[in-house]
Amino acid sequence: MSHFILRTADFDQRHRVAEFESMAATVCKLVIEPGDTAYASSTSIAVLPGAVIADTVHSACKTRRTALLAAETGDNILLHVPLTGGFTIRQERGAEVTCQPGQIYLDPSEVPGLAQFTPESSHVLYVCIPRAALLAADPGFNPALRQITQTTPQWRLLIAYARSLHAEAGDLPPDQLQLCAVHLQDLLILALGAEREAAQIAQGRGARAARLKAIKADIEAHLTQAELTAGWISSRHGISDRYLRSLFAQDGTSFSDYVAGRRLMRVHRQLTDPRHAGHSISQIALDAGFGDISWFNARFRAAFGTTPSEVRAGGLCR
């Protein structure tokens, strides 16, 4: 994976705008026309096999994709996802539209166009996926582009997965990056409304992976709470208990085993942390979400091959 970070602050102040514009034209295939105030921008770009994700924050400006730059972009679908702020955009053979948070602009990247960002600051996520990846799943797939779409649960799933992948891409090995890019493509297929066969394939790969990732993050956020049950999580994510069980089964575990494992790891960390030396083992276990101390002790020994007391003694004596 290649990772680019473009920041106006990294360029010499005397030539900052011109040098940044030159770099943006090379990497992003855009000409930038700053607003009246001092222009500031910071963009982080992750290049994966089969996808590009960019997260950018910048001040008011115009961005122009000339015919020459458009010809260099390739045949891609580019999603503009404003997180704060917003913009107006017009591309050839399309009407001028306004895109705000909660909306997505679907951009055929090979088409010239002009976008204007009028707020003092805008934060926008961009996701670029080759059209060939979509056609491979469904040769007849021809989504309507150059238009605004409202976010749906399918779009929100894609956006959350893209932001998470952008943040973690630098730490993933190439084979997992490749798999994550396929998941991202699958989520786009679902969000755009592919035909049934392609959608079913996408549902089985990308949607499952993204949903399981979101569920695991939710578990981590509520790990110590007593209401953390399969039914509670299923309800929060709008899925059935059976589907939840199948997600974890395909991951090689079960919901209850996964939750218990995360709670055991929490207890293990605290037993070796001097800041928790004044708390009893039972209290640490109860605070982690275990309601039965005997069951906790048995699971702990099975997981770590030793007792909680031995772990505490060994960890605090180092």
LINUR-V901806 format. One record per backbone hydrogen bond with DSSP energy under -1.0 kcal/mol. CO is the residue of the C=O (numbers start at 1). NH is the residue of the N-H. If there is no record, write none. Layout:
co nh
CO NH
CO NH
This chain:
co nh
2 47
4 45
6 43
7 10
8 11
12 15
15 19
16 20
17 21
18 22
19 23
20 24
21 25
22 26
23 27
24 28
31 64
33 62
40 59
41 8
42 57
43 6
44 55
45 4
46 53
47 2
48 50
48 51
51 48
52 128
53 46
54 126
55 44
56 124
57 42
58 122
60 35
61 117
62 33
63 115
64 31
65 113
66 70
67 71
69 72
70 73
74 76
75 131
76 109
77 129
78 107
79 127
80 105
81 125
84 123
87 99
88 116
89 97
90 114
91 94
97 89
99 87
100 103
102 151
104 149
105 80
106 146
107 78
108 111
112 92
113 65
114 90
115 63
116 88
117 61
122 58
123 83
123 84
124 56
125 81
126 54
127 79
128 52
129 77
130 133
131 135
132 136
134 138
138 141
147 106
149 104
152 156
153 157
154 158
155 159
156 160
157 161
158 162
159 163
160 164
161 165
162 166
163 167
164 168
165 169
168 171
169 172
173 177
174 178
175 179
176 180
177 181
178 182
179 183
180 184
181 185
182 186
183 187
184 188
185 189
186 190
187 191
188 192
189 194
195 199
196 200
197 201
198 202
199 203
200 204
201 205
202 207
205 209
206 210
207 211
208 212
209 213
210 214
211 215
212 216
213 217
214 218
215 219
216 220
217 221
218 222
222 225
225 228
227 229
229 233
230 234
231 235
232 236
233 237
234 239
240 244
241 245
242 246
243 247
244 248
245 249
246 250
248 253
249 252
254 258
255 259
256 260
257 261
258 262
259 263
260 264
261 265
262 266
263 267
264 268
265 269
266 270
267 271
270 273
273 276
274 277
276 279
280 284
281 285
282 286
283 287
284 288
285 290
286 289
292 296
293 297
294 298
295 299
296 300
297 301
298 302
299 303
300 304
301 305
307 311
308 312
309 313
310 314
311 315
312 316
